[in-house]
């Protein structure tokens, strides 16, 4: 185990903390897993292209729920308005405002654990921790306490809920562990907007696990926009379980962060479930963004579409791994994957791996991945119309990424995000 | 040394303990792997000291290595001490000088396998270097090749007759410690082919080697080395078939290709080792390291493979595109039926400027077969304007098989272009229905559709091979539909 892993393993509390017995058992299992395997290394296939160098540099401390809470909000202004705003600081819930629609419940995880919410135990216990590549999940489970539970009652359209994440620079870098649990009952609807922003100088690490349970015919729109500081580390894992005819749509935008890793996994357990995952990642400087997306088709008539676009400039490194697994019996599945990347600099790097695992024969599955440059003819065309070379390139690169933001149902949000992307669009050398 | 010699002698003198299937007498080392066995192989083949040292070094590396487990394969543990590492026909001393001198029983075995060697050689003008188990037993058309300056002989002969060439190039593309199976092969390889095409020569005929595994409980560890000097051109065909056995046999080969400026090497394989029976019993474990080094500018290496046999296939013919404007190609059809498993693909490492590579992979899964494409395309920072196009398509026949794709794409040059596309499909009921209502039987219809699916690869094969490959697919798919 690395020095940092040992340091973190030592910092893990010896007693299993408050809450019911099953929670203590769960924390113990996480701690045991972490003490055995530690943090993942590049020897783990899933972490082949991503090292934890940025994390290792620091004298990391584990955040605890007893941290002094800051009065007032340090959170940046929201990208768009939402029915409910939940503010998070250094992984802890600091406030909540807005008008709660009937049928929507938002609780802190600690409260939910003590009061007991139906299905919470099953959901928390269902998170797989299989091997050494799951070190961050183990750490998150071992310190399970801070987080938010969102519940949408059957038939309710809860509208937009914004979780506004920020970090404040601390004397010693902090590693915070947070868990989000989302329950959508039958026919329920929710738009979950996660906004991650932090100011320069923030060197903290957020380790967030989001688990969502989508009941029959429910629909979750999940938008994740992150523009963290260039030194920040953001490790996130999203686990979605979908029942029949449910729909999960994910839109991810990575504009910042020193080291960003997102494991996005959805399991289509019920017949007719649909999953559309899309994202854009923009890299410059020495930033490193690693997206791992996986869709498991476990029931017939499922549909999944993965659409990701990346631009890498400077000495940025973009890693993209997308996988579709069609299990036996998941007949009439249709699965598509598309990943295109533009490489702008001689020091930048793109590593992509679109995987297919097919165990059923009544399937339509395809994938495509490209790495290349802007079309020089298109650049020439725009220049002939009076645009400068850099304007032409920026316009084309933005258009390339806009194909993701244009998928958003809300044109206002799409425009805001497009503008933000344009502002930080990496330039060619 | 005297102690070692007596060990070698006792090993050599030891009678072969396991019965043969054909009546041909063989000289086989007892199962097991140790330094002594390696010394015995080397002594048996009268190898120079440097080669023995080379083997022993590889063996030392191998001892420190772990068998890889990253492939999408479910393999029973292999007992490397249960394999015999050397088996040669007994009539070694008076080895036949031409095919006419070859033991008729050998030729009969070839005939049974459907390879009428001399007829094929005469008809197609192909020179054949036949490998029966581990030792080359017949070489034809040598004189004609000699006239052109081409060296085409068994690896053992090359070690004796052209040691300077072997020493210079052996391990220069696949080093001893490259991987677990390459290290094993480097330690115990018994024979194989050696080809040297001198500067500016276009090889007057297609070269071909048929490898056979005959004796039970023997591993086949051949080593092939092809060197194409500046401006030369060669097409090499390799076919593999094996008689039925109900135990698993090990095959770990290494093929190294070196192409200098403007040289062109085309390497075609039809692999039909015994795949095991319909219950997954027996079959060859095929672990092969094939790599070509495009050292010179504008050089070209093209791999074409049709993989229908073997219980396990673990094989990634690769190209290192070092020379500017060099070209690498990989065309593959891999079929898995019954309980066969294949994890195969290629690596294209672009180092030189303006290098190009093309990958066309067609995987067909039937029965309980598992078929995985695993590939790597790497554009290094120096690979200005490099270009890759990859297409890998899978076809599933039946509900219990699997088709998988694991393409790794690593790009570190902003002027490089990489395109990868893949599809998975099945034989559509409407396609079948259309054929059936035109009076075509179901079996013929399936074979026609599969043939169409593989066409892009078959057209890269020399005609004789394309016909064989097509027939093999038909045979291999028997019973897969219905």
Contacts between the chains, C-beta under 8 A, distances in Angstrom:
chain1	res1	chain2	res2	distance
A	45	B	70	6.8
A	328	B	399	7.0
A	328	B	400	7.4
A	341	B	411	7.5
A	343	B	411	5.9
A	343	B	413	7.3
A	343	B	414	4.3
A	343	B	416	7.4
A	344	B	414	5.8
A	345	B	414	5.8
A	346	B	381	6.2
A	346	B	413	6.8
A	346	B	414	5.9
A	348	B	412	7.7
A	348	B	414	6.8
A	349	B	410	7.3
A	349	B	411	6.8
A	349	B	412	4.8
A	350	B	409	7.6
A	350	B	410	7.7
A	350	B	411	4.8
A	351	B	408	7.4
A	351	B	409	6.8
A	351	B	410	4.9
A	351	B	411	7.5
A	352	B	409	4.7
A	353	B	406	6.9
A	353	B	407	6.3
A	353	B	408	5.2
A	353	B	409	6.7
A	354	B	405	7.5
A	354	B	407	6.4
A	354	B	420	6.9
A	354	B	422	7.4
A	355	B	404	7.4
A	355	B	405	6.2
A	355	B	406	5.3
A	355	B	407	7.6
A	356	B	394	7.6
A	356	B	403	7.5
A	356	B	404	6.2
A	356	B	405	4.3
A	356	B	422	6.4
A	356	B	424	6.1
A	357	B	402	7.1
A	357	B	404	4.7
A	358	B	394	6.8
A	358	B	396	6.6
A	358	B	402	6.1
A	358	B	403	4.8
A	358	B	404	6.7
A	358	B	424	5.1
A	359	B	401	7.8
A	359	B	402	4.6
A	360	B	396	7.7
A	360	B	399	6.6
A	361	B	396	4.0
A	361	B	397	7.0
A	361	B	398	6.1
A	361	B	399	5.5
A	361	B	401	7.3
A	361	B	426	4.5
A	362	B	426	6.6
A	363	B	396	7.3
A	363	B	424	6.1
A	363	B	425	7.9
A	363	B	426	7.1
A	364	B	424	7.5
A	364	B	425	6.9
A	365	B	423	7.0
A	365	B	424	4.0
A	366	B	421	7.3
A	366	B	422	6.5
A	366	B	423	4.6
A	366	B	424	7.1
A	367	B	405	7.3
A	367	B	420	7.7
A	367	B	421	7.1
A	367	B	422	5.1
A	368	B	419	7.7
A	368	B	420	6.6
A	368	B	421	4.4
A	368	B	422	7.5
A	369	B	407	7.2
A	369	B	409	6.0
A	369	B	418	7.6
A	369	B	419	7.8
A	369	B	420	4.4
A	369	B	421	7.8
A	370	B	417	7.6
A	370	B	418	6.3
A	370	B	419	5.0
A	370	B	420	7.1
A	371	B	379	7.7
A	371	B	409	6.3
A	371	B	411	4.2
A	371	B	416	7.0
A	371	B	417	7.1
A	371	B	418	4.4
A	372	B	416	7.6
A	372	B	417	4.3
A	372	B	418	7.0
A	372	B	419	7.7
A	373	B	414	6.4
A	373	B	415	6.7
A	373	B	417	7.2
A	428	B	414	7.5
A	429	B	414	7.4
